[in-house]
Amino acid sequence: MLHLFPSLLGAIIDELKAWLVCAENIDLQRLANIEASVLNKFPGFDRFEDFGYGSFLTFLTAHKELLEAIEEVGGLTVIRSGGLRSRLGHHVSLTSVLDFISQCGPQASPVSCLHTEYFVEKFS
């Protein structure tokens, strides 16, 4: 990917982190507002893609420190009917995964082996 303004990278990350850590929660509307605020901070850029780092969401997911900032305020949430907020994703501890695997017993189907390998690799 062509980075048109490499000197802005640190400034963009710092600006995003400042908005993210101050957020009460992170939902799609908040992310849209943060994107607009960052664009206002850097005049001359009409769209986030104009920085040369791809879309706003691509940029967020490509930088570990930004994902960590989102997690610090509780992760990404969605608003369901009735205004109820739900956190996206589900975190499972390694112990829970290993307990689940042991409860499945000694079945050795190709599918269960693939799942076991995935979980061991994911949580190792």
Residue pairs with C-beta under 8 A, 6 or more apart in sequence:
1 52
1 53
1 54
2 52
3 9
3 52
3 53
4 50
4 51
4 52
5 51
5 52
8 42
8 51
9 53
11 42
12 38
12 42
12 51
12 53
12 59
13 63
13 65
13 66
15 38
15 41
16 34
16 38
16 59
16 60
16 66
16 69
17 65
17 66
17 69
19 34
19 37
19 38
20 26
20 34
20 66
20 69
20 70
20 72
20 73
21 69
21 72
21 73
23 30
23 34
23 73
24 73
25 73
25 74
25 77
25 85
26 70
26 73
26 74
26 75
26 76
26 77
27 76
27 77
27 78
27 79
27 85
28 78
31 56
31 57
31 60
35 48
35 56
38 48
39 45
39 46
39 47
39 48
42 51
45 51
48 55
48 56
48 59
49 55
51 59
53 59
53 62
54 62
59 66
60 66
60 67
60 70
61 67
70 76
74 87
75 87
75 88
75 89
76 87
76 88
76 89
77 85
77 86
77 87
77 88
78 85
78 86
78 88
79 85
80 86
94 123
97 119
97 123
101 116
101 119
104 112
